[in-house]
Every structure is written in structure tokens, then in C-alpha cells.
Amino acid sequence: MAKGTKVTEKEREKMWQLYQQGGSFKAIAKKLRRSPDTVSRHVHEYEAAVRATGYVLNQGNIK
């Protein structure tokens, strides 16, 4: 990918899925043709969003 291109939601999800399967940032970056820094940033952002969503959904179960 050219420098400065935006990462799509599908790409972010794919990065996260590959990371969950035990991939390294460097290997994922090579596969998706992105920089390891970009992959790292988006994996961490996606992970934070998943955690926040789980937290909000679990609040309804607490009495």
C-alpha cells in the first residue's frame, strides 16, 4: 500500500484476527503490505474497542 492510505474497518478486523491466531506484527504487516507500526496501532485500538464493548454489555448483568 502507498504511504498515507487509510486502513479500512475490514483491514483492522483482519489484523486483529491474525494477531489473535498468534501472528506477530511484522508477519501480519508483511502479509497485508502495511508497516508493523500501523498494524500494532490498529490491533491495540481494535482490542480496546472490543474490551470496552464487553465491559458495557456486562454492566447489565450486575445487580
HELIX and SHEET records of a PDB file:
HELIX    1   1 GLU A    9  GLN A   20  1                                  12    
HELIX    2   2 PHE A   25  LEU A   32  1                                   8    
HELIX    3   3 PRO A   36  GLN A   59  1                                  24    
END                                                                             
